[in-house]
Amino acid sequence: MAGNCYVEFRADDEGRFARLVAVVDALRADKQAGVLTPGPKWRAYFDERALAHFWWPTAAEAEEHARRWFATPVPERFTDPSLVTPWEFDSLIDAFANGEYELVGVRRSGEHGRIEFCPYAFPYGGTGCMQALAEAFGFEVLEIDDGSQPPYAP
């Protein structure tokens, strides 16, 4: 594979971009050290606006969603808009922890940024967590190179 894979986004806010870089750097460091796990420490990397991007269900809400999910026929689960929720915060961190790739970091060129990664093998876990992270900081995802096909729009 030539070069790294990436999730490219419009990086039009310096302060929010710096926050994104900080969280990716911390995720990368913990991932490389083999100690990346969900937990309260990660919330410090996100401001209220970014944290509001995630789903924070109560136990009852999560239970009700699971009940409805499993009561829905499999072909309809992924197309029923009432079953769609944003990422749960800890699930995002867990996805980075369990993705089978090296998290390379964040690069920027003009108003475009990229979260870069290098998969160890396929399947490796996908780019969903990287897209959700960029979107949490208010950035629009523009292009994805997931290593399986030519770069594409989300």
Order of alpha helices (4+ residues) and beta strands (2+ residues): beta-alpha-alpha-alpha-alpha-alpha-beta-beta-alpha-beta
